[in-house]
Amino acid sequence: MNGAPAADDYCRPQWDWSFRDRCGYVTTSDACIGGGYLQWTAYVYCCEDDVAKWFIVAAGVLFLFLLFLMLSTSADDFFCPNISTIVNKLAISENLAGVTFLAFGNGAPDVFTSLASVVSSPQPRADLALGGIMGGSLFVTLIVFSGVVLMRPFKAAVFSSLRDLGFF
């Protein structure tokens, strides 16, 4: 395959390879297999039509937006009312609930999914699991926090925000 590494840890098909070499590398290399039900790398690299390739990428982006919509709907309908009930029943402050219950509810699925992917994989890859957790927390810290600040201006507690960002 024109100099393809034999045991590569990362999926790196070269654009100067022929179409068959790229598609063969992506479908047979362990680094390109991933771990989901949909093999996006194979869909993109093994599609000869450029227009169809862009439709595949657009479908992936639309699917991502659909997943975010479903996540926000389920959080609004199920998670937030439960947190409010816990705060009222236990008579604790909203800040304490936010840094304990909300943080656990937000981070637990990421941690358990990463553990399940590492444990169930024939070749465990802790770097992928750690990258998923760090990517999720970076997304929440940068994108969600920025979106909240831009959409609903409020007076933030400077010390608490700097403490949380510094800890991260």
ABEGO torsion letter per residue (X at the ends): XGGBBABBABBBBBAABBAAAAAAAAAABAAAAEABABBAAAAAAABABAAAAAAAAAAAAAAAAAAAAAAAAAAAAAAAAAAAAAAAAAGBBAAAAAAAAAAAAAAAAAAAAAAAAAAABABBBAAAAAAAAAAAAAAAAAAAAAAAAAABBBBBBAAAAAAAAAAX
